[in-house]
Amino acid sequence: MSNNPASLFSQPISRRAALKLFGVGGVAGLIGYSRFSKPEPNIFQKDTLELPRRLSQPKSVVVVGGGLAGLATAYELSQRGFVVTLVERSPQLGGKIASWPIQVGDDQLMMEHGFHGFFPQYYNLKSLVDELSISDNFLSLDSYAVVYKGDQYGPEIFRPNHSAFPWNVVDLAIASPNMLNWGLNLTKKAHWEVFREITSFNPQKTYQRLDHLSVADWIKNDFPRGLYDLYFLPFAKSSLNSPDVLSAGELMQFFHFYFFGNPEGLAFEGTKQDMGTSLVQPIANSIVAKGGQILTDTTISQVHWHEGKVESLTYQEGSGGSSVPFWVSRNDSLSSPMDHGAPEVPSAPTFYGAGDQVYATISHTSEAISLTCTHQGCTVHQEANGEFHCPCHGAVFSAEGKVLRGPAQRDLPRFKVAKRKKTVAQDEVQLIATTQSTSPLPSPSAKTLTADYYVFAADVPGIKQLFNLSTGEVDSKVNEQVQKLAVADPFAVARFWFDRDFPWEYSHFTSLSGYRLTDSISLYHRIQTDYKEWAERTGGSVVELHAYCYKEKEFPTQQSILATFQQELYDIVPDLQNATLLHRELVNQKNFAGFPPNSYANRPGTSTTIPNLLFAGDWVKMPFPCGLMERAVSSGLLAANTLIQQEGLQRRTLFTVMPEGVLSALTPTEI
């Protein structure tokens, strides 16, 4: 074998040569990892003293946000004797993993925001699953594939590995059909620095070196092209952030958590039923069983501050929640009829919002109209004749928002433009619902919540809205941190029902790379029980496509999203071109956390300078590596631990992967 380090990626290697090359034999020995013994999770937080586990005197907590972060917070605190009230704006709990019923022909099935994989290093999420005795609600998908469009790269297949670095890299190189295409030459300084970065993650050093760069800027110079195409691009987009607006430092954290610091491999589990049934409802049931109160379809209308603390919250329940004023930003990426070859229309609407919460001003009025179809939430599009058409199920509304054709039964909501605000960065309007004579909205009385502690666990748009609704003296530093939080590019999911099955040689969930829009495919008729039964009865199939972070300028309407998804599906699965499309659903949202360059230093953590307020969510700065659902759950448990410790109780033990890369001690702050 050649002594040239580049030969690692051009011919088979021995374990001894690999260890020599990586220079980490001693380091690997010191940290106790071996080729033959599965490493244990790293303990982040564990009290050494034996302390009480439950309160002797009750304390009250209001948790705002019923996604995984809020559910985890409310669960842990309710088990410890806190009187918990969980408030969620949507009718369903779960946030980004919520489920709701849909009608497909004669069948009622559950729809979600898209398939989610539960990776083996989701230690804190899995600890909740074990405590709730719901492990049987999950099934192993055994392997995970990444498939590339065209013939340049073969598919990558990831399986459970149970080997830490460097063996996971060695195993990947040996198993990869693309090993000779990695393009990594460690005799080149630039390539060596790339390798050093991905193996030496350190929360302080890495962000100091790389947080000012986007991933796209970082790879502009002499970067191994194969590594980028094969791993960096698909995994960067899996973070739900586009490479051009994702911090390179954040990507290193993501890589470390999912691969280089993770000894578990990349295979994962899915839920046997929808995630609401399999995970969300069991957590909620446990909260209620411990005396907790859960309020859904409830909107916070004011946050009252006094003497540097949150004093109380005012809220409204049910349909009256829409009467709460809210701010939305102008969106110049969205299109009007002119974009589709229609004649010039005078006074074309201005669009605000994004994803599945889009609003359009009505010409010559101080009003706006919601473009969210009242049937199942798709975004309607205005045609040249002024009508609004739903791309999902065919509902038609007049230019004033009145139902002209079903399946929608309710008119599009109308809003008054209450205020306008223009800054250097954005143009915003404040909207407030207006009563329509055809579908009057009740005007419920406002109610008040007071508590000893408050945990804000909403998504990024939600947390900003809470601070915008504040009255009294708000902590200026915390408010500034919140207002600087970014939202990622939109996320879209399309689920298709066909009258026939098809052969598929890859994993039931497969990442895809090289397509304009599609980033993954899920075969629901081979994963979830209800969909399996539907497929057995009908002989059909149910396929879901994801677009993790598409650009609105490229796909300005849901019509263009659906059309592109469908065409790319036929490219991915040619056998479906002759199948009959029975039904389709589209979910389109813009509320995932953004991690742009230069955002790490100012990102708030779970604890704040406000004595009775904590944060939780996948957007907070975490003190240990984690990502996506595990980040949300871990932040919720970390927030709960802060209150538990403050009340003199035993904190919950939290786990993570190896906190730093094995070469981090050898890497200076500046390179």
BELNORPE-V969453 format. One record per residue. RES is the residue in three letters. PSI is psi in whole degrees, 0 to 359 (* if undefined). OMEGA is omega in whole degrees, 0 to 359 (999 if undefined). BURIAL is b if it has 16 or more other ideal C-beta (glycine too) atoms within 10 Angstrom, else e. Layout:
# BELNORPE-V969453
RES&PSI&OMEGA&BURIAL + RES&PSI&OMEGA&BURIAL
This chain:
# BELNORPE-V969453
MET&143&180&e + SER&149&174&e + ASN&356&179&e + ASN&123&181&e + PRO&332&181&b + ALA&339&182&e + SER&344&177&b + LEU&324&187&b + PHE&14&179&b + SER&356&177&e + GLN&164&179&e + PRO&152&184&e + ILE&157&173&b + SER&161&179&e + ARG&320&181&e + ARG&317&180&e + ALA&321&179&b + ALA&316&180&b + LEU&323&177&b + LYS&315&182&e + LEU&311&184&b + PHE&338&178&b + GLY&30&184&e + VAL&16&179&b + GLY&313&180&e + GLY&320&180&e + VAL&315&180&b + ALA&321&178&b + GLY&319&182&e + LEU&322&183&e + ILE&4&171&e + GLY&13&177&e + TYR&143&175&b + SER&167&181&e + ARG&336&192&e + PHE&357&181&e + SER&124&183&e + LYS&123&179&e + PRO&150&178&b + GLU&156&175&e + PRO&152&177&b + ASN&134&178&b + ILE&119&179&e + PHE&313&190&b + GLN&118&179&b + LYS&128&178&e + ASP&136&179&e + THR&333&178&e + LEU&149&174&e + GLU&114&182&e + LEU&162&177&e + PRO&150&181&e + ARG&341&182&e + ARG&151&179&e + LEU&144&172&b + SER&333&175&e + GLN&130&185&e + PRO&144&173&e + LYS&144&183&b + SER&145&180&e + VAL&134&171&b + VAL&124&177&b + VAL&121&181&b + VAL&113&181&b + GLY&117&184&b + GLY&28&171&b + GLY&193&183&b + LEU&322&181&b + ALA&312&179&b + GLY&320&178&b + LEU&318&180&b + ALA&317&178&b + THR&309&182&b + ALA&321&179&b + TYR&306&185&b + GLU&317&181&b + LEU&324&179&b + SER&328&178&b + GLN&341&185&b + ARG&8&176&b + GLY&1&176&b + PHE&145&174&b + VAL&108&191&b + VAL&134&168&b + THR&120&180&b + LEU&125&184&b + VAL&126&180&b + GLU&132&182&b + ARG&323&184&b + SER&160&175&b + PRO&335&181&e + GLN&145&170&b + LEU&161&172&b + GLY&339&181&b + GLY&240&184&b + LYS&353&174&b + ILE&23&178&b + ALA&158&177&b + SER&154&178&b + TRP&154&183&b + PRO&145&174&e + ILE&160&179&e + GLN&124&177&e + VAL&99&186&b + GLY&236&179&e + ASP&2&185&e + ASP&142&170&e + GLN&123&180&e + LEU&170&180&b + MET&134&177&b + MET&152&180&b + GLU&179&175&b + HIS&14&180&b + GLY&154&179&b + PHE&139&176&b + HIS&135&177&b + GLY&139&180&b + PHE&103&186&b + PHE&154&184&b + PRO&337&178&b + GLN&11&172&b + TYR&64&189&b + TYR&317&184&b + ASN&323&175&b + LEU&317&181&b + LYS&331&177&b + SER&325&175&b + LEU&317&179&b + VAL&317&180&b + ASP&317&181&e + GLU&326&181&e + LEU&357&180&e + SER&47&181&e + ILE&23&180&b + SER&331&180&e + ASP&352&177&e + ASN&358&184&b + PHE&153&176&b + LEU&147&180&b + SER&137&174&e + LEU&0&170&b + ASP&319&180&e + SER&167&182&b + TYR&124&184&b + ALA&149&168&b + VAL&121&185&b + VAL&135&187&b + TYR&139&178&b + LYS&140&179&e + GLY&188&186&e + ASP&3&186&e + GLN&323&182&e + TYR&143&172&b + GLY&164&181&e + PRO&142&173&b + GLU&133&179&b + ILE&120&179&b + PHE&137&180&b + ARG&166&175&e + PRO&136&188&b + ASN&315&181&b + HIS&32&176&e + SER&134&179&b + ALA&171&173&b + PHE&137&9&b + PRO&358&187&b + TRP&328&179&b + ASN&326&177&b + VAL&318&178&b + VAL&313&180&b + ASP&321&178&e + LEU&316&181&b + ALA&318&182&b + ILE&320&185&e + ALA&339&188&e + SER&129&173&b + PRO&351&183&e + ASN&15&185&b + MET&320&182&b + LEU&352&181&e + ASN&5&181&b + TRP&324&180&b + GLY&16&182&b + LEU&121&180&b + ASN&103&187&b + LEU&359&171&b + THR&347&178&e + LYS&130&185&e + LYS&315&182&e + ALA&321&180&e + HIS&321&178&b + TRP&322&180&e + GLU&324&175&e + VAL&312&180&b + PHE&320&181&b + ARG&321&180&b + GLU&315&185&b + ILE&348&178&b + THR&4&185&b + SER&38&181&b + PHE&132&175&b + ASN&125&187&b + PRO&323&181&b + GLN&307&185&e + LYS&316&185&b + THR&313&180&b + TYR&326&178&b + GLN&324&181&e + ARG&322&196&b + LEU&350&187&b + ASP&340&180&b + HIS&352&183&b + LEU&141&166&b + SER&160&177&b + VAL&319&180&b + ALA&321&179&e + ASP&323&182&e + TRP&324&186&b + ILE&5&184&b + LYS&321&183&e + ASN&206&189&e + ASP&82&182&e + PHE&138&179&b + PRO&109&188&b + ARG&318&181&e + GLY&317&178&b + LEU&320&180&b + TYR&311&182&b + ASP&319&188&b + LEU&323&189&b + TYR&309&187&b + PHE&313&183&b + LEU&305&181&b + PRO&324&181&b + PHE&328&175&b + ALA&315&180&b + LYS&332&176&b + SER&341&175&b + SER&357&180&b + LEU&20&176&b + ASN&134&180&b + SER&143&183&b + PRO&333&182&b + ASP&346&179&e + VAL&17&179&b + LEU&129&177&b + SER&133&177&b + ALA&327&176&b + GLY&319&179&b + GLU&323&178&b + LEU&323&178&b + MET&322&176&b + GLN&318&180&b + PHE&314&178&b + PHE&316&182&b + HIS&315&182&b + PHE&318&186&b + TYR&344&182&b + PHE&293&193&b + PHE&331&176&b + GLY&6&187&b + ASN&116&181&b + PRO&12&190&b + GLU&349&186&b + GLY&179&187&b + LEU&5&173&b + ALA&160&187&b + PHE&180&180&b + GLU&158&170&b + GLY&174&178&b + THR&144&181&b + LYS&328&172&b + GLN&186&176&b + ASP&158&186&b + MET&333&175&b + GLY&315&179&b + THR&318&188&b + SER&327&188&b + LEU&311&187&b + VAL&310&185&b + GLN&320&176&b + PRO&322&177&b + ILE&314&180&b + ALA&318&179&b + ASN&321&180&e + SER&322&178&b + ILE&312&181&b + VAL&321&180&e + ALA&333&178&e + LYS&15&176&b + GLY&4&179&e + GLY&154&178&b + GLN&134&179&e + ILE&123&179&b + LEU&111&175&b + THR&168&183&b + ASP&43&187&e + THR&130&185&b + THR&129&174&b + ILE&127&180&b + SER&336&177&b + GLN&145&172&b + VAL&116&185&b + HIS&127&180&b + TRP&146&177&b + HIS&127&178&e + GLU&45&174&e + GLY&10&180&e + LYS&162&172&b + VAL&124&184&b + GLU&318&181&b + SER&168&176&b + LEU&138&172&b + THR&137&183&b + TYR&163&176&b + GLN&143&182&b + GLU&156&174&b + GLY&207&185&e + SER&341&178&b + GLY&345&180&b + GLY&335&182&b + SER&349&179&b + SER&358&178&b + VAL&127&178&b + PRO&145&178&b + PHE&154&181&b + TRP&142&173&b + VAL&147&183&b + SER&147&177&b + ARG&142&182&b + ASN&100&182&b + ASP&356&180&e + SER&339&184&e + LEU&152&190&b + SER&164&175&b + SER&179&181&b + PRO&330&183&b + MET&335&183&e + ASP&351&182&e + HIS&29&175&e + GLY&7&180&e + ALA&159&178&e + PRO&157&179&e + GLU&128&180&e + VAL&122&180&e + PRO&149&177&e + SER&49&178&e + ALA&149&183&b + PRO&154&171&b + THR&137&185&b + PHE&144&178&b + TYR&154&181&b + GLY&190&182&b + ALA&174&178&b + GLY&233&180&b + ASP&15&176&b + GLN&81&184&b + VAL&142&181&b + TYR&150&179&b + ALA&135&176&b + THR&148&179&b + ILE&129&186&b + SER&138&174&e + HIS&21&177&e + THR&171&173&e + SER&37&182&e + GLU&162&175&b + ALA&161&181&b + ILE&140&176&b + SER&136&178&b + LEU&15&178&b + THR&114&182&b + CYS&134&183&b + THR&4&176&b + HIS&292&180&b + GLN&22&166&b + GLY&4&175&b + CYS&160&179&b + THR&123&181&b + VAL&161&181&b + HIS&136&181&b + GLN&129&179&b + GLU&175&184&e + ALA&330&180&e + ASN&4&177&e + GLY&344&180&e + GLU&156&175&b + PHE&127&181&b + HIS&138&176&b + CYS&126&183&b + PRO&347&186&b + CYS&309&187&b + HIS&10&168&b + GLY&8&178&e + ALA&147&180&b + VAL&135&179&b + PHE&152&177&b + SER&174&179&e + ALA&339&177&e + GLU&0&177&e + GLY&6&181&b + LYS&144&181&e + VAL&124&174&b + LEU&329&180&e + ARG&138&180&e + GLY&181&18&e + PRO&352&178&e + ALA&143&180&b + GLN&341&183&e + ARG&147&179&e + ASP&161&174&b + LEU&133&180&b + PRO&144&177&b + ARG&152&183&b + PHE&147&169&b + LYS&140&173&b + VAL&103&186&b + ALA&318&183&e + LYS&158&174&e + ARG&144&181&e + LYS&126&181&e + LYS&125&176&e + THR&178&178&e + VAL&324&187&e + ALA&328&188&e + GLN&164&177&e + ASP&121&185&e + GLU&154&171&b + VAL&149&173&b + GLN&126&182&b + LEU&147&174&b + ILE&136&186&e + ALA&145&176&b + THR&141&181&e + THR&135&177&e + GLN&140&184&b + SER&332&182&e + THR&336&180&e + SER&75&186&b + PRO&142&177&e + LEU&130&176&b + PRO&156&180&e + SER&88&185&e + PRO&157&177&e + SER&144&178&e + ALA&149&178&e + LYS&162&185&e + THR&139&173&e + LEU&131&172&b + THR&149&182&e + ALA&166&174&b + ASP&324&182&e + TYR&156&176&b + TYR&138&175&b + VAL&118&177&b + PHE&110&184&b + ALA&29&178&b + ALA&170&174&b + ASP&180&186&b + VAL&312&176&b + PRO&324&181&b + GLY&318&181&b + ILE&324&176&b + LYS&319&180&b + GLN&321&179&b + LEU&319&179&b + PHE&329&177&b + ASN&336&180&b + LEU&8&186&b + SER&144&172&b + THR&151&184&e + GLY&190&182&e + GLU&109&180&e + VAL&140&177&b + ASP&116&188&b + SER&322&182&e + LYS&314&180&e + VAL&318&178&b + ASN&319&178&e + GLU&318&178&e + GLN&316&182&b + VAL&316&183&b + GLN&337&179&e + LYS&354&178&e + LEU&142&183&b + ALA&154&174&e + VAL&136&181&b + ALA&168&174&b + ASP&159&185&b + PRO&157&181&b + PHE&134&181&b + ALA&145&178&b + VAL&130&174&b + ALA&128&179&b + ARG&130&186&b + PHE&137&174&b + TRP&127&179&b + PHE&164&183&b + ASP&5&181&e + ARG&160&177&e + ASP&180&182&b + PHE&154&177&e + PRO&143&179&e + TRP&120&187&b + GLU&357&185&e + TYR&190&181&b + SER&158&182&b + HIS&333&166&b + PHE&124&184&b + THR&129&173&b + SER&145&181&b + LEU&146&181&b + SER&141&177&b + GLY&359&179&e + TYR&155&181&b + ARG&320&187&e + LEU&315&192&b + THR&132&179&b + ASP&345&178&b + SER&162&177&b + ILE&137&177&b + SER&137&178&b + LEU&89&185&b + TYR&329&182&b + HIS&359&175&b + ARG&7&183&b + ILE&298&187&b + GLN&142&189&b + THR&312&182&e + ASP&323&180&b + TYR&326&174&b + LYS&316&181&e + GLU&320&177&e + TRP&317&181&b + ALA&322&179&b + GLU&322&181&e + ARG&323&189&e + THR&343&187&b + GLY&10&185&e + GLY&191&181&b + SER&156&179&b + VAL&119&186&b + VAL&137&179&b + GLU&134&176&b + LEU&144&178&b + HIS&143&164&b + ALA&110&191&b + TYR&323&186&b + CYS&73&183&b + TYR&162&180&b + LYS&125&183&e + GLU&328&180&b + LYS&330&179&e + GLU&328&182&e + PHE&76&189&b + PRO&343&181&b + THR&160&177&b + GLN&337&173&b + GLN&315&180&b + SER&326&178&b + ILE&310&181&b + LEU&317&181&b + ALA&318&180&e + THR&316&177&b + PHE&312&185&b + GLN&318&179&e + GLN&318&180&e + GLU&329&176&b + LEU&320&179&b + TYR&332&174&e + ASP&321&182&e + ILE&318&181&b + VAL&84&183&b + PRO&332&182&e + ASP&340&182&e + LEU&353&182&b + GLN&328&180&e + ASN&4&178&e + ALA&160&176&b + THR&125&177&e + LEU&117&184&e + LEU&327&186&e + HIS&156&175&b + ARG&150&178&b + GLU&143&177&b + LEU&132&173&b + VAL&129&188&b + ASN&115&185&b + GLN&158&177&b + LYS&76&181&b + ASN&13&177&b + PHE&149&183&b + ALA&137&175&b + GLY&145&179&b + PHE&66&184&b + PRO&168&175&b + PRO&147&177&b + ASN&23&180&e + SER&345&188&b + TYR&313&188&b + ALA&323&185&e + ASN&3&183&e + ARG&130&180&b + PRO&150&173&b + GLY&193&179&b + THR&321&178&b + SER&145&179&b + THR&174&176&b + THR&356&177&e + ILE&121&191&b + PRO&327&185&e + ASN&20&181&b + LEU&133&174&b + LEU&160&178&b + PHE&153&171&b + ALA&145&180&b + GLY&166&181&b + ASP&4&180&b + TRP&351&184&b + VAL&157&175&b + LYS&124&183&b + MET&147&182&b + PRO&3&177&b + PHE&159&184&b + PRO&135&175&b + CYS&165&182&b + GLY&153&172&b + LEU&236&184&b + MET&322&179&b + GLU&327&178&b + ARG&318&179&b + ALA&310&181&b + VAL&315&182&b + SER&322&179&b + SER&322&178&b + GLY&317&178&b + LEU&326&178&b + LEU&318&176&b + ALA&317&178&b + ALA&319&180&b + ASN&325&179&b + THR&315&178&b + LEU&322&179&b + ILE&315&178&b + GLN&320&180&e + GLN&330&180&e + GLU&10&174&b + GLY&26&181&e + LEU&168&178&b + GLN&121&179&b + ARG&154&174&b + ARG&138&176&b + THR&128&180&b + LEU&150&186&b + PHE&158&175&b + THR&179&173&b + VAL&182&175&b + MET&123&190&b + PRO&336&180&b + GLU&157&175&b + GLY&154&186&b + VAL&340&179&b + LEU&8&186&b + SER&326&181&b + ALA&338&182&e + LEU&359&186&e + THR&124&179&b + PRO&165&178&e + THR&315&179&e + GLU&137&177&e + ILE&*&999&e
